[in-house]
Amino acid sequence: MPRSNRPRRSATVRDEHVPLRSASFTRSEVAADGEWLVRSLSASGSGRSYRCPGCDQEIPAAVPHLVAWPAGEDGSVDERRHWHSPCWAARSRRAPGGRRR
């Protein structure tokens, strides 16, 4: 078998976390529930499943969605939440977990 000349990267380099505020594709949104930083993820950008806080349904891996976290100094990686795009847009009209107000 021929030798590969590609450099090998360790898993820690490949999976290294990108700081939340440094990404150029992050936008700021202000609503009644505060100021949020929002990042859209493409289907190829998500490799695992998440639970949407708006509808309490699973967001399967490889499905486009968005990530939102508080914009203030208190916003951290621990406060990131993955949302279906329609659930994020309708969050002011819905209670958490998909229950109507």
C-alpha positions in Angstrom: 0.0 0.0 0.0 1.4 3.4 -0.9 2.4 5.8 1.9 0.1 8.8 2.5 1.8 12.2 2.4 -1.0 14.0 4.2 -0.1 15.4 7.6 -1.9 13.6 10.4 -3.7 15.7 12.9 -4.6 14.5 16.4 -8.2 14.4 17.5 -7.7 17.3 19.9 -6.6 19.5 17.0 -9.5 18.4 14.8 -12.1 18.8 17.5 -10.8 22.0 19.0 -13.5 24.4 20.1 -13.8 27.6 18.1 -14.4 30.6 20.5 -18.0 31.7 20.3 -17.3 35.4 19.6 -14.6 35.0 17.0 -16.6 33.5 14.2 -17.5 35.8 11.3 -20.8 34.1 10.6 -22.2 34.9 14.1 -25.0 37.5 14.1 -26.5 39.5 17.0 -30.3 39.5 17.5 -32.3 41.6 20.0 -35.7 40.5 21.1 -38.0 40.8 24.1 -36.1 38.0 25.8 -32.7 39.9 25.5 -29.8 40.1 23.2 -28.5 36.9 21.6 -25.6 35.8 19.4 -26.9 33.4 16.8 -24.9 31.1 14.5 -26.5 29.1 11.6 -25.1 25.6 11.1 -25.3 23.8 7.7 -26.1 20.2 7.4 -22.4 19.3 7.1 -21.6 21.4 10.2 -23.4 19.3 12.7 -22.1 15.8 13.4 -24.4 14.9 16.3 -27.9 15.2 17.5 -29.3 17.8 19.9 -32.6 18.6 21.6 -34.4 21.8 20.6 -35.5 23.8 23.6 -38.4 25.3 21.6 -40.3 22.1 20.7 -38.4 19.5 22.9 -37.8 17.4 19.8 -34.5 16.0 18.6 -32.5 17.8 15.9 -30.9 14.8 14.1 -27.3 14.9 13.0 -26.7 16.5 9.6 -29.8 18.7 9.7 -29.4 22.5 9.3 -30.2 24.4 12.5 -28.9 27.3 14.6 -27.1 27.8 17.8 -27.9 30.7 20.2 -26.4 32.0 23.4 -26.7 35.2 25.5 -24.7 38.1 24.1 -23.7 39.6 27.4 -20.6 38.9 29.3 -22.4 36.1 31.0 -22.8 34.2 27.7 -20.7 31.1 27.6 -20.3 27.7 25.9 -22.4 26.2 28.7 -25.4 28.4 27.7 -25.4 27.5 24.0 -28.6 25.9 22.8 -29.3 24.3 19.5 -32.6 25.3 17.9 -34.7 24.4 14.8 -34.7 27.6 12.8 -38.6 27.9 12.9 -38.6 27.2 16.6 -36.1 30.0 17.2 -38.2 32.4 15.1 -41.4 31.5 17.0 -39.9 31.5 20.5 -41.8 34.6 21.6 -45.1 32.8 20.8 -44.3 29.5 22.4 -43.5 28.3 25.9 -40.4 26.0 26.4 -41.0 22.4 25.5 -43.5 23.1 22.7 -46.5 24.0 25.0 -48.7 26.9 23.8 -49.0 29.9 26.1 
